[in-house]
Amino acid sequence: MSRSQRIALVSVLLLAALLVVRLVERPHKDHPTPAAIPVRVAPVKTADIPITVRALGLVQAYRTVTVQPMITGPLQAVDFRQGRFVRRGALLARIDPRPYEAALAQARARRAQDRALLAVARDTLKRYHLLIAHHYISAQIVAEQKATVAEDRAIVAQDDAAVETARTNLDYTDIKAPIAGRTGILAVNAGNIVSPATPGGIVTITTLQPIYVLFSLPQQDLAEVTRALRARKRNVTAFMRKGDRRVVLAHGVLAVLDNVINPSTGTLTLKARFKNPSLALWPGAFVNVRLQVRTERHALVAPSVAIRQGPEGSFVYVVRKGPGKKTAAGGTGTPLPRVAAVPVTLGFADQQITVVRTGLRAGEKVVVLGGSRLRPGARIRILAAAPQRTHTAGRP
């Protein structure tokens, strides 16, 4: 190697050494400290938590009756307003009564005639009893007259039944409400001939107060449901969603637990009864149902948005106090908060809160907003809590 080459090699080595020294002396200028990540936090609390199960329910009328004519005839008049409430026994419609009035009069006349024949037969039998005592007639004549009296008595009984049938048919000309409830749409107008075979009847009456809601739960919830029934905890809430809100429609109680599990779906069917004072529940509608099965006392709860999933299971970012920030004078300033990823064991959960079995303590603060940018040990800047929105509708 020539002298000039050796000089060039030494110069390159010196420049490399100088570069390394400068990198070591000024690490902070080349690798600045990451900025604190803004997050919102919420405290972990203890509370009594109602444990509930949820399902989609179908509203079912408490009672539904299709008013069907019991006799045949022209519909003379309709005496109710569609869609209005009617009391039990209220007059709904009338069938022309004249043929049935005539049938009743005819049955009564026939009964009167047969009663007269029975009276004559009885008087004759009395006379025969006097005559046979003096041996003026034979016993056979008396026996025949007794048979005649019995036959006339049976005919009169048959006439009584005919009169009752005619009277019942006449009563059926006034079509009355069999139950109290709200009427539907009129199916047959006045002037049409109606009969017991009229398709769809005249009108349908539905009882809306109270009302039922049918819903199904997985068979895994059977133990919780039966335990709630034994403890007489049968509170059920029906609600619906409007945007991001839950609007309570009615409060009721669990009325029936079906005695079989549907083998094709693996679900059990339940029926809840609601007083429905504001008529918020309507037959045929779908509503969300929440059944409270028990209450967990003094449970440790965290906001559900704080729960995150990792390769090893559920965890939360917990706020920890970090080291103090170096000041220009060489001292230590306000501690910088950092986060730690803490594994947790979870219990009951819904969209708002989650019961935490292990991993947290009451009073600790967990990250509820901004967690997607975090990693264990990251510096954070805690933002002010978001203002609470005022809801005009109730929440279950």
MARZAMI-477044 format. One record per residue: x, z, y of N, C-alpha, C in turn; residue in three letters. Coordinates in steps of 0.2 Angstrom, whole numbers, plus 5000, padded with zeros to 4 digits. Layout:
BEGIN
   nxx   nzz   nyy  caxx  cazz  cayy   cxx   czz   cyy  type
     X     Z     Y     X     Z     Y     X     Z     Y   ALA
...
//
This chain:
BEGIN
   nxx   nzz   nyy  caxx  cazz  cayy   cxx   czz   cyy  type
  5004  5000  4994  5000  5000  5000  5005  5000  5006   MET
  5003  4996  5011  5007  4995  5017  5005  5001  5022   SER
  5010  5002  5026  5009  5007  5031  5003  5007  5035   ARG
  5001  5001  5037  4995  4999  5041  4988  5001  5037   SER
  4989  5000  5031  4983  5001  5026  4982  5009  5026   GLN
  4988  5012  5025  4987  5020  5024  4985  5023  5031   ARG
  4987  5020  5036  4984  5023  5043  4977  5021  5043   ILE
  4974  5016  5041  4967  5014  5042  4963  5019  5037   ALA
  4966  5020  5031  4962  5024  5026  4962  5032  5029   LEU
  4967  5034  5032  4967  5041  5035  4962  5041  5040   VAL
  4961  5036  5044  4957  5036  5050  4950  5036  5047   SER
  4948  5032  5042  4941  5033  5039  4940  5040  5036   VAL
  4944  5043  5033  4943  5049  5030  4942  5054  5036   LEU
  4946  5054  5041  4945  5059  5047  4938  5058  5050   LEU
  4936  5052  5051  4929  5050  5054  4924  5053  5049   LEU
  4924  5052  5043  4919  5055  5038  4919  5063  5038   ALA
  4925  5066  5039  4925  5073  5039  4922  5076  5045   ALA
  4923  5072  5051  4920  5074  5057  4913  5074  5057   LEU
  4910  5068  5054  4903  5067  5053  4900  5073  5049   LEU
  4903  5075  5044  4901  5080  5039  4901  5087  5043   VAL
  4906  5088  5047  4906  5095  5051  4900  5095  5056   VAL
  4899  5089  5059  4894  5089  5064  4887  5090  5061   ARG
  4886  5087  5055  4879  5088  5052  4878  5095  5050   LEU
  4884  5099  5048  4883  5106  5046  4882  5110  5052   VAL
  4885  5109  5057  4885  5113  5063  4878  5112  5067   GLU
  4875  5106  5066  4868  5105  5069  4863  5103  5065   ARG
  4861  5108  5060  4856  5106  5055  4849  5106  5058   PRO
  4848  5110  5063  4841  5110  5066  4839  5104  5070   HIS
  4845  5101  5073  4843  5095  5077  4841  5089  5073   LYS
  4844  5089  5067  4843  5083  5062  4836  5085  5058   ASP
  4835  5091  5056  4829  5093  5052  4825  5098  5056   HIS
  4821  5096  5060  4817  5101  5064  4812  5104  5060   PRO
  4810  5110  5062  4806  5114  5058  4799  5111  5059   THR
  4795  5110  5053  4788  5107  5053  4784  5112  5058   PRO
  4779  5108  5061  4774  5111  5066  4769  5115  5062   ALA
  4767  5121  5065  4761  5125  5061  4755  5120  5060   ALA
  4752  5121  5054  4746  5117  5053  4740  5121  5055   ILE
  4735  5118  5059  4729  5122  5062  4724  5123  5056   PRO
  4722  5129  5055  4717  5130  5050  4712  5135  5053   VAL
  4706  5136  5049  4701  5141  5050  4701  5145  5044   ARG
  4700  5152  5045  4700  5157  5040  4694  5161  5040   VAL
  4693  5164  5035  4687  5169  5034  4689  5174  5030   ALA
  4686  5180  5031  4688  5186  5027  4684  5186  5020   PRO
  4687  5190  5015  4684  5191  5009  4680  5198  5010   VAL
  4674  5198  5007  4670  5203  5008  4667  5206  5002   LYS
  4664  5212  5002  4660  5214  4996  4653  5214  4999   THR
  4648  5212  4994  4641  5212  4995  4637  5212  4989   ALA
  4631  5214  4990  4626  5213  4984  4623  5206  4984   ASP
  4625  5203  4978  4624  5196  4978  4618  5195  4973   ILE
  4612  5192  4975  4607  5190  4970  4609  5184  4966   PRO
  4609  5185  4959  4612  5179  4955  4605  5175  4953   ILE
  4606  5169  4954  4600  5164  4954  4602  5158  4949   THR
  4597  5155  4947  4597  5149  4943  4593  5144  4947   VAL
  4595  5138  4947  4592  5133  4951  4589  5127  4947   ARG
  4584  5124  4949  4581  5118  4945  4577  5114  4949   ALA
  4575  5108  4947  4570  5104  4950  4564  5105  4947   LEU
  4559  5106  4951  4552  5108  4949  4547  5103  4951   GLY
  4541  5103  4947  4536  5098  4948  4530  5103  4950   LEU
  4527  5101  4955  4521  5105  4957  4515  5103  4953   VAL
  4511  5108  4951  4505  5107  4946  4500  5111  4949   GLN
  4494  5108  4949  4488  5111  4952  4486  5117  4947   ALA
  4484  5123  4950  4482  5129  4946  4476  5127  4941   TYR
  4471  5123  4944  4466  5120  4940  4464  5113  4942   ARG
  4462  5109  4938  4460  5102  4940  4454  5100  4936   THR
  4448  5099  4939  4442  5097  4935  4440  5090  4938   VAL
  4438  5085  4933  4435  5079  4935  4428  5080  4934   THR
  4424  5079  4940  4417  5080  4940  4413  5074  4937   VAL
  4410  5075  4931  4407  5070  4927  4400  5071  4926   GLN
  4396  5066  4928  4388  5067  4927  4387  5069  4920   PRO
  4382  5073  4919  4380  5075  4912  4374  5071  4910   MET
  4371  5067  4914  4365  5063  4912  4366  5056  4915   ILE
  4361  5052  4914  4362  5045  4916  4356  5044  4921   THR
  4358  5040  4927  4353  5039  4932  4356  5036  4938   GLY
  4352  5034  4943  4355  5032  4949  4357  5037  4954   PRO
  4363  5037  4957  4366  5042  4961  4362  5041  4968   LEU
  4358  5047  4969  4354  5046  4975  4357  5048  4981   GLN
  4362  5053  4981  4365  5055  4987  4372  5059  4986   ALA
  4376  5059  4990  4383  5062  4990  4383  5068  4995   VAL
  4384  5074  4994  4383  5079  4998  4390  5083  5000   ASP
  4395  5080  4999  4402  5083  5001  4406  5078  5005   PHE
  4411  5081  5008  4416  5077  5012  4422  5077  5008   ARG
  4425  5071  5008  4431  5070  5004  4437  5074  5007   GLN
  4441  5076  5002  4447  5080  5005  4445  5087  5008   GLY
  4439  5089  5007  4438  5096  5010  4437  5101  5004   ARG
  4437  5107  5006  4437  5113  5002  4429  5114  5000   PHE
  4428  5115  4994  4421  5117  4991  4421  5123  4987   VAL
  4416  5127  4988  4415  5133  4984  4412  5131  4977   ARG
  4413  5136  4972  4410  5135  4966  4403  5135  4966   ARG
  4399  5130  4963  4392  5130  4963  4390  5126  4969   GLY
  4394  5124  4974  4392  5120  4979  4389  5113  4977   ALA
  4384  5110  4980  4380  5104  4978  4385  5098  4980   LEU
  4387  5094  4976  4391  5088  4977  4387  5082  4978   LEU
  4383  5081  4973  4379  5074  4973  4372  5076  4969   ALA
  4368  5071  4970  4361  5071  4967  4359  5065  4963   ARG
  4357  5065  4957  4354  5060  4953  4347  5060  4954   ILE
  4343  5054  4954  4336  5053  4955  4333  5058  4950   ASP
  4329  5063  4952  4326  5068  4947  4320  5066  4944   PRO
  4316  5061  4946  4309  5059  4945  4308  5058  4937   ARG
  4313  5054  4934  4312  5054  4926  4312  5060  4923   PRO
  4316  5065  4925  4318  5071  4921  4312  5076  4923   TYR
  4309  5075  4929  4304  5080  4931  4298  5078  4926   GLU
  4297  5071  4925  4291  5069  4921  4292  5071  4914   ALA
  4299  5071  4911  4300  5073  4905  4299  5080  4904   ALA
  4300  5084  4909  4299  5092  4908  4292  5093  4908   LEU
  4288  5090  4912  4281  5091  4912  4278  5089  4906   ALA
  4280  5083  4903  4278  5081  4896  4279  5086  4891   GLN
  4285  5089  4891  4287  5094  4886  4283  5100  4887   ALA
  4281  5102  4893  4277  5108  4894  4270  5107  4891   ARG
  4268  5101  4893  4261  5100  4890  4260  5100  4883   ALA
  4265  5097  4879  4265  5097  4872  4266  5104  4869   ARG
  4270  5108  4873  4270  5115  4871  4264  5119  4871   ARG
  4260  5118  4877  4254  5121  4878  4249  5119  4873   ALA
  4249  5112  4871  4244  5110  4866  4246  5113  4859   GLN
  4252  5114  4857  4254  5117  4851  4253  5125  4851   ASP
  4253  5128  4857  4252  5135  4857  4244  5136  4856   ARG
  4240  5131  4858  4233  5132  4857  4231  5132  4850   ALA
  4235  5127  4846  4234  5126  4839  4236  5132  4835   LEU
  4242  5135  4838  4244  5141  4834  4239  5147  4835   LEU
  4236  5147  4841  4231  5153  4842  4225  5152  4838   ALA
  4223  5146  4837  4217  5145  4832  4219  5146  4825   VAL
  4225  5145  4823  4227  5146  4816  4227  5153  4815   ALA
  4230  5157  4820  4230  5164  4819  4223  5168  4819   ARG
  4219  5165  4823  4212  5168  4823  4209  5167  4816   ASP
  4210  5161  4813  4207  5159  4807  4210  5163  4801   THR
  4216  5165  4802  4219  5169  4797  4216  5176  4797   LEU
  4215  5178  4803  4212  5185  4803  4205  5185  4800   LYS
  4201  5180  4801  4195  5180  4798  4195  5179  4790   ARG
  4200  5176  4788  4201  5175  4781  4203  5182  4778   TYR
  4207  5186  4781  4208  5192  4779  4202  5197  4778   HIS
  4197  5196  4782  4191  5200  4781  4187  5197  4776   LEU
  4187  5191  4775  4183  5188  4770  4186  5189  4763   LEU
  4192  5189  4762  4195  5190  4755  4194  5198  4753   ILE
  4193  5202  4758  4192  5209  4757  4186  5210  4753   ALA
  4181  5206  4755  4174  5206  4751  4173  5201  4746   HIS
  4179  5198  4744  4180  5193  4739  4175  5187  4740   HIS
  4175  5184  4747  4171  5179  4748  4175  5172  4748   TYR
  4182  5173  4748  4186  5167  4747  4192  5169  4743   ILE
  4195  5163  4740  4200  5165  4736  4207  5166  4739   SER
  4212  5169  4736  4218  5171  4739  4222  5164  4740   ALA
  4221  5159  4737  4224  5153  4738  4223  5150  4745   GLN
  4216  5151  4747  4215  5149  4754  4218  5153  4759   ILE
  4219  5159  4758  4223  5163  4763  4230  5161  4763   VAL
  4233  5160  4758  4240  5158  4757  4241  5152  4761   ALA
  4236  5147  4760  4237  5141  4764  4237  5141  4771   GLU
  4232  5146  4773  4231  5147  4781  4238  5151  4784   GLN
  4241  5155  4780  4247  5158  4782  4252  5153  4783   LYS
  4253  5148  4778  4258  5143  4779  4256  5138  4785   ALA
  4250  5137  4787  4248  5134  4793  4250  5137  4799   THR
  4249  5144  4799  4251  5148  4805  4259  5148  4806   VAL
  4263  5148  4800  4270  5148  4801  4272  5141  4803   ALA
  4269  5136  4801  4271  5129  4803  4269  5128  4810   GLU
  4263  5131  4813  4262  5130  4820  4267  5134  4824   ASP
  4269  5140  4822  4274  5144  4825  4281  5140  4826   ARG
  4283  5137  4821  4289  5133  4821  4288  5127  4826   ALA
  4282  5124  4826  4281  5118  4831  4282  5121  4838   ILE
  4279  5127  4839  4279  5130  4846  4287  5131  4848   VAL
  4290  5134  4843  4298  5135  4844  4301  5129  4846   ALA
  4300  5123  4842  4303  5117  4844  4301  5115  4851   GLN
  4294  5116  4853  4292  5114  4859  4296  5118  4865   ASP
  4297  5124  4863  4301  5129  4868  4308  5126  4869   ASP
  4311  5123  4864  4318  5120  4864  4318  5114  4868   ALA
  4312  5110  4867  4312  5104  4871  4311  5105  4878   ALA
  4307  5110  4880  4306  5112  4887  4312  5114  4890   VAL
  4316  5118  4886  4323  5120  4889  4328  5114  4890   GLU
  4328  5109  4885  4332  5104  4886  4330  5099  4892   THR
  4323  5099  4893  4321  5095  4899  4322  5098  4905   ALA
  4322  5105  4905  4324  5109  4911  4331  5108  4913   ARG
  4335  5108  4907  4343  5108  4908  4344  5101  4911   THR
  4341  5096  4908  4343  5089  4911  4341  5088  4918   ASN
  4335  5092  4920  4333  5091  4927  4338  5095  4931   LEU
  4341  5101  4929  4346  5104  4933  4352  5100  4934   ASP
  4353  5096  4929  4359  5091  4929  4359  5086  4934   TYR
  4353  5085  4937  4352  5080  4942  4355  5082  4949   THR
  4356  5089  4950  4360  5092  4955  4367  5093  4952   ASP
  4372  5089  4954  4379  5089  4952  4383  5094  4956   ILE
  4385  5100  4953  4388  5105  4957  4395  5106  4955   LYS
  4399  5109  4960  4406  5110  4959  4407  5116  4954   ALA
  4411  5114  4948  4412  5119  4943  4417  5124  4945   PRO
  4421  5123  4950  4427  5127  4952  4427  5127  4959   ILE
  4430  5131  4962  4432  5131  4970  4439  5127  4970   ALA
  4439  5123  4975  4445  5119  4977  4444  5114  4982   GLY
  4449  5109  4982  4449  5104  4987  4447  5098  4983   ARG
  4442  5094  4986  4440  5088  4983  4444  5082  4985   THR
  4445  5077  4980  4449  5071  4981  4445  5066  4984   GLY
  4446  5060  4982  4443  5054  4985  4437  5052  4980   ILE
  4431  5051  4984  4425  5049  4980  4426  5043  4976   LEU
  4424  5043  4970  4425  5037  4965  4419  5033  4964   ALA
  4413  5036  4966  4407  5032  4965  4402  5033  4971   VAL
  4400  5028  4974  4396  5029  4980  4388  5029  4978   ASN
  4384  5032  4982  4377  5033  4981  4374  5026  4980   ALA
  4369  5026  4975  4366  5019  4974  4368  5017  4967   GLY
  4374  5019  4965  4376  5016  4958  4373  5020  4952   ASN
  4373  5017  4947  4370  5021  4941  4376  5024  4937   ILE
  4376  5031  4936  4381  5035  4934  4378  5038  4927   VAL
  4383  5039  4923  4382  5042  4916  4388  5046  4914   SER
  4387  5050  4908  4393  5054  4906  4399  5050  4904   PRO
  4398  5043  4903  4404  5039  4902  4407  5035  4908   ALA
  4405  5037  4914  4407  5034  4920  4415  5035  4921   THR
  4419  5030  4921  4426  5031  4921  4428  5034  4927   PRO
  4432  5040  4926  4435  5043  4932  4430  5048  4935   GLY
  4424  5049  4932  4419  5053  4935  4417  5052  4942   GLY
  4415  5057  4946  4413  5056  4953  4418  5058  4958   ILE
  4421  5063  4956  4427  5066  4961  4431  5071  4957   VAL
  4437  5072  4959  4441  5077  4956  4442  5083  4960   THR
  4441  5089  4958  4442  5095  4962  4449  5098  4959   ILE
  4453  5100  4964  4459  5104  4962  4460  5110  4966   THR
  4462  5115  4962  4463  5122  4965  4470  5122  4967   THR
  4472  5123  4974  4478  5123  4977  4481  5130  4979   LEU
  4476  5135  4979  4478  5142  4980  4475  5147  4975   GLN
  4479  5149  4970  4486  5148  4969  4488  5141  4966   PRO
  4495  5140  4965  4497  5134  4963  4503  5135  4958   ILE
  4504  5131  4953  4510  5131  4949  4515  5127  4950   TYR
  4522  5128  4948  4527  5124  4948  4531  5124  4942   VAL
  4531  5119  4938  4534  5118  4932  4542  5116  4933   LEU
  4546  5119  4929  4553  5117  4930  4557  5119  4923   PHE
  4562  5116  4922  4566  5117  4916  4573  5119  4917   SER
  4576  5124  4913  4582  5126  4913  4586  5125  4907   LEU
  4593  5124  4907  4597  5124  4901  4596  5130  4896   PRO
  4596  5128  4890  4595  5134  4885  4600  5139  4885   GLN
  4606  5138  4888  4611  5143  4889  4608  5149  4894   GLN
  4603  5147  4898  4600  5152  4903  4595  5156  4900   ASP
  4593  5155  4894  4588  5159  4891  4589  5167  4891   LEU
  4595  5169  4889  4597  5176  4889  4596  5179  4896   ALA
  4598  5176  4901  4597  5178  4908  4590  5179  4910   GLU
  4586  5173  4908  4579  5173  4910  4575  5179  4906   VAL
  4576  5180  4900  4573  5185  4896  4575  5192  4899   THR
  4581  5193  4900  4583  5199  4903  4579  5200  4910   ARG
  4579  5195  4914  4575  5196  4920  4568  5198  4919   ALA
  4565  5195  4914  4558  5196  4913  4557  5203  4910   LEU
  4561  5206  4906  4561  5213  4904  4562  5218  4910   ARG
  4566  5216  4914  4567  5220  4920  4562  5219  4926   ALA
  4557  5214  4924  4552  5213  4929  4555  5210  4936   ARG
  4560  5206  4935  4563  5203  4941  4561  5195  4940   LYS
  4556  5193  4943  4553  5187  4942  4552  5183  4949   ARG
  4556  5185  4954  4555  5181  4960  4558  5174  4960   ASN
  4553  5170  4962  4555  5162  4962  4554  5160  4969   VAL
  4558  5156  4972  4558  5153  4978  4558  5145  4978   THR
  4553  5142  4981  4553  5135  4981  4555  5132  4988   ALA
  4560  5127  4988  4562  5125  4994  4564  5118  4994   PHE
  4565  5115  5000  4567  5108  5000  4572  5107  5005   MET
  4576  5101  5005  4581  5100  5009  4579  5095  5015   ARG
  4581  5097  5021  4580  5093  5027  4587  5092  5030   LYS
  4591  5086  5028  4597  5086  5030  4602  5090  5027   GLY
  4606  5095  5031  4610  5100  5028  4607  5106  5028   ASP
  4600  5107  5029  4596  5113  5029  4592  5114  5023   ARG
  4591  5120  5021  4586  5121  5016  4580  5125  5019   ARG
  4574  5122  5018  4568  5124  5021  4564  5128  5015   VAL
  4563  5134  5016  4559  5138  5011  4551  5136  5012   VAL
  4548  5134  5006  4541  5132  5006  4537  5137  5004   LEU
  4539  5141  4999  4534  5147  4997  4538  5151  4992   ALA
  4536  5158  4992  4539  5163  4987  4533  5164  4982   HIS
  4536  5165  4976  4531  5166  4970  4534  5170  4965   GLY
  4531  5170  4959  4534  5174  4953  4534  5170  4947   VAL
  4538  5171  4942  4538  5168  4936  4532  5170  4932   LEU
  4528  5165  4930  4522  5167  4926  4522  5166  4919   ALA
  4526  5160  4917  4526  5159  4910  4533  5156  4908   VAL
  4535  5158  4902  4541  5156  4899  4539  5153  4892   LEU
  4540  5146  4891  4537  5143  4885  4540  5146  4879   ASP
  4536  5145  4873  4538  5149  4867  4543  5144  4863   ASN
  4545  5138  4865  4549  5134  4861  4554  5131  4866   VAL
  4560  5129  4864  4565  5125  4867  4564  5118  4865   ILE
  4564  5113  4870  4563  5106  4869  4570  5104  4865   ASN
  4569  5102  4859  4575  5100  4855  4578  5094  4857   PRO
  4574  5089  4860  4577  5083  4863  4581  5084  4869   SER
  4580  5089  4873  4584  5089  4879  4588  5096  4879   THR
  4586  5101  4875  4590  5107  4875  4588  5111  4881   GLY
  4582  5111  4883  4580  5115  4889  4574  5119  4887   THR
  4573  5124  4891  4567  5128  4891  4562  5127  4897   LEU
  4556  5127  4896  4551  5126  4901  4548  5132  4904   THR
  4548  5133  4911  4545  5139  4914  4540  5136  4919   LEU
  4535  5141  4920  4530  5140  4925  4530  5146  4930   LYS
  4530  5144  4936  4530  5149  4942  4523  5148  4946   ALA
  4521  5154  4948  4514  5154  4952  4516  5156  4959   ARG
  4513  5152  4963  4514  5153  4970  4507  5154  4974   PHE
  4506  5159  4978  4500  5159  4982  4498  5154  4987   LYS
  4504  5150  4989  4503  5144  4993  4498  5145  4999   ASN
  4499  5150  5003  4495  5151  5009  4495  5146  5014   PRO
  4500  5143  5015  4501  5137  5020  4500  5130  5017   SER
  4498  5130  5011  4498  5123  5007  4504  5119  5008   LEU
  4510  5122  5008  4516  5119  5008  4517  5115  5001   ALA
  4515  5118  4996  4516  5115  4989  4509  5110  4988   LEU
  4511  5104  4985  4505  5100  4984  4506  5097  4977   TRP
  4501  5096  4973  4502  5094  4966  4505  5087  4966   PRO
  4510  5086  4961  4513  5080  4960  4520  5080  4964   GLY
  4521  5084  4969  4527  5084  4972  4533  5087  4969   ALA
  4539  5085  4970  4545  5088  4967  4548  5093  4972   PHE
  4550  5099  4970  4553  5104  4974  4559  5107  4971   VAL
  4564  5109  4975  4569  5113  4972  4567  5120  4971   ASN
  4569  5123  4965  4566  5130  4963  4573  5134  4962   VAL
  4572  5140  4964  4577  5145  4963  4574  5152  4960   ARG
  4577  5154  4954  4574  5159  4951  4580  5165  4951   LEU
  4578  5171  4954  4583  5176  4954  4582  5180  4947   GLN
  4588  5180  4944  4588  5183  4937  4591  5191  4938   VAL
  4595  5192  4942  4598  5199  4943  4602  5199  4950   ARG
  4604  5205  4951  4608  5206  4957  4615  5210  4955   THR
  4620  5207  4958  4627  5209  4956  4629  5214  4962   GLU
  4630  5220  4961  4631  5225  4966  4639  5225  4967   ARG
  4640  5226  4974  4647  5227  4977  4651  5221  4974   HIS
  4649  5215  4974  4653  5210  4972  4658  5208  4977   ALA
  4664  5205  4975  4669  5203  4980  4668  5195  4981   LEU
  4666  5193  4987  4664  5186  4988  4669  5183  4993   VAL
  4669  5176  4992  4673  5172  4997  4669  5166  4998   ALA
  4670  5163  5004  4667  5156  5005  4668  5151  5000   PRO
  4663  5147  4997  4664  5143  4992  4669  5137  4994   SER
  4670  5135  5001  4674  5130  5003  4681  5132  5003   VAL
  4683  5139  5002  4690  5141  5001  4692  5140  4994   ALA
  4688  5139  4989  4690  5138  4982  4693  5131  4981   ILE
  4699  5131  4979  4703  5125  4977  4705  5124  4970   ARG
  4705  5118  4967  4707  5117  4960  4714  5114  4960   GLN
  4718  5117  4955  4725  5115  4954  4726  5113  4947   GLY
  4732  5111  4945  4733  5110  4938  4732  5116  4933   PRO
  4733  5122  4936  4733  5128  4932  4726  5132  4933   GLU
  4721  5129  4937  4715  5132  4938  4713  5133  4945   GLY
  4709  5138  4946  4706  5139  4953  4711  5143  4957   SER
  4712  5142  4963  4716  5146  4968  4713  5146  4975   PHE
  4716  5150  4979  4714  5150  4986  4721  5151  4990   VAL
  4720  5148  4996  4726  5150  5001  4724  5156  5005   TYR
  4729  5161  5004  4728  5167  5007  4733  5168  5013   VAL
  4731  5170  5019  4735  5171  5024  4740  5177  5023   VAL
  4746  5176  5024  4751  5181  5024  4755  5181  5030   ARG
  4758  5187  5032  4762  5188  5038  4769  5185  5036   LYS
  4771  5180  5041  4778  5177  5040  4783  5181  5044   GLY
  4789  5178  5043  4795  5181  5047  4794  5179  5055   PRO
  4797  5184  5059  4796  5183  5066  4800  5176  5069   GLY
  4798  5174  5074  4801  5168  5077  4807  5170  5081   LYS
  4812  5166  5080  4818  5168  5085  4817  5166  5092   LYS
  4819  5170  5096  4818  5169  5104  4825  5166  5106   THR
  4825  5164  5113  4831  5161  5116  4836  5166  5117   ALA
  4834  5173  5117  4838  5178  5118  4841  5181  5112   ALA
  4839  5178  5106  4842  5180  5100  4838  5185  5097   GLY
  4832  5187  5100  4828  5192  5097  4823  5189  5092   GLY
  4818  5193  5090  4812  5191  5086  4806  5192  5089   THR
  4802  5186  5089  4795  5186  5093  4789  5188  5088   GLY
  4783  5185  5090  4777  5186  5086  4778  5183  5079   THR
  4776  5187  5073  4777  5184  5067  4773  5178  5066   PRO
  4775  5173  5062  4772  5167  5061  4768  5168  5054   LEU
  4761  5167  5054  4757  5167  5048  4759  5161  5044   PRO
  4759  5163  5037  4760  5158  5032  4754  5159  5027   ARG
  4754  5154  5022  4749  5154  5017  4753  5155  5010   VAL
  4749  5158  5005  4751  5159  4999  4746  5157  4994   ALA
  4747  5153  4989  4742  5150  4984  4741  5156  4979   ALA
  4735  5159  4979  4734  5164  4974  4729  5162  4969   VAL
  4730  5162  4963  4726  5161  4957  4720  5166  4957   PRO
  4714  5163  4956  4708  5168  4956  4704  5166  4950   VAL
  4700  5171  4947  4695  5171  4942  4688  5171  4945   THR
  4684  5166  4944  4677  5166  4948  4672  5168  4943   LEU
  4666  5170  4947  4660  5171  4944  4655  5167  4946   GLY
  4649  5170  4948  4643  5166  4951  4645  5162  4957   PHE
  4643  5156  4958  4645  5152  4964  4639  5148  4966   ALA
  4638  5147  4973  4633  5142  4975  4637  5138  4981   ASP
  4633  5135  4985  4636  5131  4990  4639  5135  4996   GLN
  4637  5141  4997  4639  5145  5002  4645  5150  5000   GLN
  4643  5154  4994  4648  5159  4992  4650  5159  4985   ILE
  4655  5162  4983  4658  5162  4976  4660  5169  4975   THR
  4658  5172  4969  4660  5179  4967  4667  5178  4964   VAL
  4672  5182  4966  4679  5182  4964  4680  5188  4960   VAL
  4681  5187  4953  4682  5192  4949  4689  5195  4950   ARG
  4694  5191  4950  4701  5194  4951  4705  5189  4955   THR
  4710  5192  4958  4715  5189  4962  4715  5190  4970   GLY
  4709  5193  4972  4709  5195  4979  4707  5202  4980   LEU
  4708  5204  4987  4705  5211  4989  4701  5210  4995   ARG
  4696  5215  4996  4692  5214  5002  4696  5215  5008   ALA
  4694  5211  5013  4698  5211  5019  4703  5205  5020   GLY
  4706  5203  5014  4710  5197  5015  4707  5191  5018   GLU
  4711  5187  5021  4708  5181  5024  4711  5175  5020   LYS
  4706  5170  5019  4707  5164  5015  4706  5158  5020   VAL
  4709  5153  5018  4708  5147  5022  4702  5143  5020   VAL
  4698  5141  5025  4691  5138  5024  4691  5131  5027   VAL
  4696  5129  5031  4696  5123  5034  4704  5121  5035   LEU
  4705  5115  5033  4712  5113  5034  4717  5114  5028   GLY
  4714  5116  5023  4718  5117  5017  4721  5111  5013   GLY
  4718  5105  5014  4721  5099  5011  4728  5098  5013   SER
  4730  5100  5019  4737  5099  5022  4742  5104  5020   ARG
  4739  5109  5017  4744  5115  5015  4748  5114  5009   LEU
  4753  5118  5009  4757  5120  5003  4759  5127  5003   ARG
  4761  5130  4997  4763  5137  4997  4768  5138  5002   PRO
  4768  5143  5006  4773  5145  5011  4772  5141  5018   GLY
  4767  5137  5019  4767  5133  5025  4765  5137  5031   ALA
  4768  5136  5037  4766  5139  5043  4759  5137  5045   ARG
  4755  5141  5048  4749  5140  5050  4747  5142  5057   ILE
  4743  5139  5060  4740  5141  5067  4732  5142  5066   ARG
  4730  5148  5067  4723  5150  5065  4719  5148  5071   ILE
  4714  5144  5070  4709  5142  5075  4704  5147  5076   LEU
  4701  5147  5082  4695  5151  5083  4689  5149  5078   ALA
  4685  5154  5076  4679  5153  5072  4674  5148  5075   ALA
  4672  5144  5071  4667  5139  5074  4660  5143  5076   ALA
  4657  5141  5081  4651  5144  5083  4645  5143  5078   PRO
  4641  5148  5077  4636  5148  5072  4630  5144  5075   GLN
  4628  5140  5071  4622  5136  5072  4615  5140  5071   ARG
  4611  5139  5075  4604  5142  5075  4600  5138  5071   THR
  4597  5140  5065  4592  5137  5061  4585  5139  5063   HIS
  4581  5134  5064  4574  5136  5065  4570  5137  5059   THR
  4573  5134  5053  4569  5135  5047  4573  5140  5043   ALA
  4569  5143  5038  4572  5148  5034  4576  5145  5029   GLY
  4581  5149  5026  4585  5147  5021  4584  5152  5015   ARG
  4584  5149  5009  4583  5154  5003  4590  5158  5002   PRO
//
